[in-house]
Amino acid sequence: MELFYDKKTGWDKLDKKACMDYAEGYKAFLDAGKTERDAVSYIAAQAESKGYKEWKRGMDVKAGDKLYQINRHKGIILTHVGKASLSEGLRLTAAHLDAPRVDIRTVPLYEQEGMAYFKTHYYGGIKKYQWLAIPLELRGVVCVCKDGKITRVPVHVGDKPNDPKFVITDLLPHLGSDQMSKKATDIIKAENMNILIGSIPSENAKEDEKDKIKRAIMEYLHENYENMTEADFLSAELSCVPAYNACDIGFDRSFIGAYGHDDHVCSYPAATAMFDLTETPEHTAMCLLVDKEETGSDGVTGMQSHHFDTFVADLCRAQNVLPEECLENSICLSADVCNAFDPNFPEVSEARNDARVGCGMAIIKYTGSRGKGGTSDATAELMARVRCILDDAGVVWQTGQLGRVDQGGGGTVAKFLANRNIDTVDAGVPVLSMHAPFETISKLDLYMTHLGFHAFYRA
């Protein structure tokens, strides 16, 4: 019997080709799903290709059914109905599809000093200076209102090879002495994170017209987006995200660098592990992918909404089961990332307890900050149950946390699920450079998380 515990690399214990092949599918998802709307569309298409049917209230529910439901284009639930009654609970994973980014405001367009800009409001926790002087693409949707009719128009500019890109400019070092002496939080003020979008005046503008460039931008948008006018920005959801694709990192290609690993790197394996259930599981397996985690999980598409409760209640009603009974007998893996120990910044981590890249799926008993504030803190019994599931399946896994005590910390959706009387623990992939426009993860950790979720669904 091994008396001591230590985190060990798993590269000598896995099928490297299967791991590398799986990573290619994940990179395709990253490039296609940079916003929650795009991610939901991608996963829904994958679900339908795997035989999933869109759930409608009142449908019969029987073992083997594969169902999905989309919540307002920004969240999705996948369900594979098990052999056992829903009264015996769910095997639930819950992840989020939103990621830190720069959102376009509702009245964004203006012209100044021969250039046109969009005003922005950053979304989620970011280091603002990291978003300067990098290529950005515009993604989202505009709901155009005309004659009482609403037309939803998708917007993708910058994701194709010949597309223009956008940028938030930075100050040159020759004139940056004052800037460089400031705290990192003050290098750029949020109100100055304005996105450069053009400079050519409209040929249709009057000679004495003030905003000729702004007119040219609106003429372009009007022509290309269903007669859009400036007022239609009021009913738009537009974001700027990094305009580069996921790529391999390292001579050995063992890492993936990309925008949006947090939390696509858990959402994707949670979904694909569902798709890989070739036989009906004993208990109903469910994958819940939500929005708004990066801003507190509020709103109708966040984890604090009642969409999940309503969906579970509908399923339970079809089997004449009390929803409360289903939830209290369920177990959940809150599928979210944790920090990976970074040797370049050892002072913020605790080497014995922080997760390490290449050591597998990370199980995080508690998150929170300063005295475990804001965490559900999984029970010892649940930790033991998850350990046994992963060990029996031969999954390489480790424990993790969120840095040194009193250093900072953070939270996930776990507490909102635990508040529903569901035994919940965090589980996911360690990330380097978390919340940066370019994050890094290990392919091994990604693949082991996929295998871990698959084993969990079958338990």
RAFEN-V703981 format. One record per backbone hydrogen bond with DSSP energy under -1.0 kcal/mol. NH is the residue of the N-H (numbers start at 1). CO is the residue of the C=O. E is the energy in kcal/mol with one decimal. If there is no record, write none. Layout:
NH_CO_E / NH_CO_E
This chain:
10_358_-2.3 / 13_10_-2.2 / 16_14_-1.1 / 19_15_-2.2 / 20_16_-2.7 / 21_17_-2.7 / 22_18_-2.2 / 23_19_-1.7 / 24_20_-1.2 / 25_21_-1.2 / 26_22_-1.8 / 27_23_-2.4 / 28_24_-1.8 / 29_25_-1.8 / 30_26_-2.4 / 31_27_-2.1 / 32_28_-1.9 / 33_29_-2.7 / 39_35_-2.5 / 40_36_-2.4 / 41_37_-2.1 / 42_38_-2.1 / 43_39_-2.5 / 44_40_-2.6 / 45_41_-1.9 / 46_42_-2.0 / 47_43_-2.7 / 48_44_-2.4 / 49_45_-1.8 / 51_48_-1.4 / 52_47_-2.5 / 53_66_-2.6 / 55_68_-3.3 / 59_56_-2.0 / 64_81_-2.7 / 65_62_-2.1 / 67_79_-2.9 / 68_53_-2.0 / 69_77_-1.9 / 71_75_-2.8 / 74_71_-2.2 / 76_289_-2.3 / 77_69_-2.4 / 78_287_-2.8 / 79_67_-3.0 / 80_285_-2.8 / 81_65_-2.7 / 83_281_-2.1 / 84_282_-3.3 / 88_85_-2.1 / 89_86_-1.9 / 91_284_-2.6 / 92_331_-2.5 / 93_286_-2.3 / 94_333_-1.9 / 95_288_-2.6 / 97_290_-3.2 / 101_123_-1.7 / 102_240_-1.8 / 103_121_-2.0 / 104_238_-2.8 / 105_119_-2.1 / 110_117_-2.0 / 112_115_-3.0 / 115_112_-1.2 / 116_198_-2.9 / 117_110_-2.8 / 118_195_-1.7 / 119_108_-1.4 / 121_103_-2.3 / 123_101_-2.8 / 130_127_-1.9 / 131_128_-1.7 / 132_129_-1.3 / 133_168_-3.5 / 136_166_-2.6 / 137_241_-3.2 / 138_157_-3.0 / 139_239_-2.8 / 140_155_-1.8 / 141_237_-2.3 / 142_153_-2.5 / 143_235_-2.7 / 144_151_-2.7 / 146_149_-2.4 / 149_146_-2.0 / 151_144_-2.5 / 153_142_-3.1 / 155_140_-2.7 / 157_138_-2.7 / 163_160_-2.0 / 166_136_-2.2 / 175_172_-1.5 / 176_173_-1.1 / 180_176_-2.9 / 182_179_-1.5 / 186_183_-2.0 / 192_189_-1.8 / 193_190_-1.6 / 194_192_-1.9 / 195_118_-2.2 / 196_167_-2.9 / 197_116_-2.6 / 202_212_-1.6 / 209_206_-1.7 / 215_211_-1.8 / 216_212_-1.7 / 217_213_-2.2 / 218_214_-2.4 / 219_215_-2.5 / 220_216_-2.0 / 221_217_-2.4 / 222_218_-2.7 / 223_219_-2.0 / 224_220_-2.1 / 225_221_-2.1 / 227_222_-1.6 / 232_229_-1.5 / 233_230_-1.7 / 234_231_-1.6 / 235_232_-1.1 / 236_233_-1.3 / 237_141_-3.1 / 239_139_-2.8 / 240_102_-3.6 / 241_137_-2.2 / 243_135_-2.7 / 247_257_-2.4 / 249_255_-2.3 / 253_250_-1.5 / 255_249_-1.7 / 256_441_-2.4 / 257_247_-2.9 / 258_439_-2.4 / 263_261_-1.0 / 264_260_-1.7 / 265_261_-3.3 / 266_263_-1.5 / 267_263_-2.5 / 268_264_-2.6 / 270_266_-1.9 / 271_267_-2.1 / 272_268_-3.0 / 273_269_-2.1 / 275_271_-2.0 / 276_272_-1.6 / 277_274_-1.8 / 278_276_-1.5 / 285_80_-2.3 / 286_91_-2.4 / 287_78_-2.7 / 288_93_-3.0 / 289_76_-2.8 / 290_95_-2.5 / 291_301_-2.7 / 295_292_-1.1 / 296_293_-1.5 / 297_292_-3.4 / 302_299_-1.2 / 304_297_-2.3 / 305_302_-1.5 / 310_306_-2.6 / 311_307_-2.3 / 312_308_-2.6 / 313_309_-2.4 / 314_310_-2.3 / 315_311_-2.2 / 316_312_-2.8 / 317_313_-2.5 / 318_314_-1.5 / 320_317_-1.0 / 321_316_-2.7 / 326_322_-1.8 / 327_323_-2.6 / 328_324_-2.2 / 329_325_-1.1 / 330_327_-1.5 / 331_90_-2.1 / 332_423_-2.8 / 333_92_-2.6 / 334_425_-2.5 / 335_94_-1.8 / 335_333_-1.1 / 336_334_-1.4 / 338_429_-1.2 / 340_431_-2.0 / 341_355_-3.1 / 345_342_-2.1 / 348_345_-1.2 / 349_346_-1.2 / 353_350_-1.6 / 354_350_-2.6 / 359_356_-1.4 / 361_396_-1.9 / 362_428_-3.2 / 363_398_-2.7 / 364_426_-2.5 / 368_410_-2.1 / 369_373_-1.4 / 373_369_-2.1 / 375_372_-1.1 / 378_365_-2.5 / 383_379_-2.2 / 384_380_-2.3 / 385_381_-2.0 / 386_382_-2.6 / 387_383_-2.4 / 388_384_-2.3 / 389_385_-1.9 / 390_386_-2.4 / 391_387_-2.8 / 392_388_-2.6 / 393_389_-1.2 / 394_391_-1.3 / 395_390_-2.4 / 398_361_-2.9 / 400_363_-1.7 / 404_348_-2.6 / 407_404_-1.8 / 410_368_-1.5 / 417_413_-1.4 / 418_414_-2.7 / 419_415_-2.0 / 420_417_-1.3 / 421_418_-2.0 / 422_417_-1.1 / 423_330_-1.2 / 425_332_-1.9 / 426_364_-1.3 / 427_334_-2.4 / 428_362_-2.5 / 431_338_-2.3 / 432_440_-2.9 / 436_433_-2.0 / 439_258_-3.5 / 440_432_-2.3 / 441_256_-2.0 / 443_254_-2.7 / 446_442_-1.9 / 447_443_-2.5 / 448_444_-2.7 / 449_445_-1.7 / 450_446_-1.8 / 451_447_-2.3 / 452_448_-2.5 / 453_449_-2.5 / 454_450_-2.0 / 455_451_-2.3 / 456_452_-2.1 / 457_453_-2.5 / 458_454_-1.3 / 459_456_-1.0
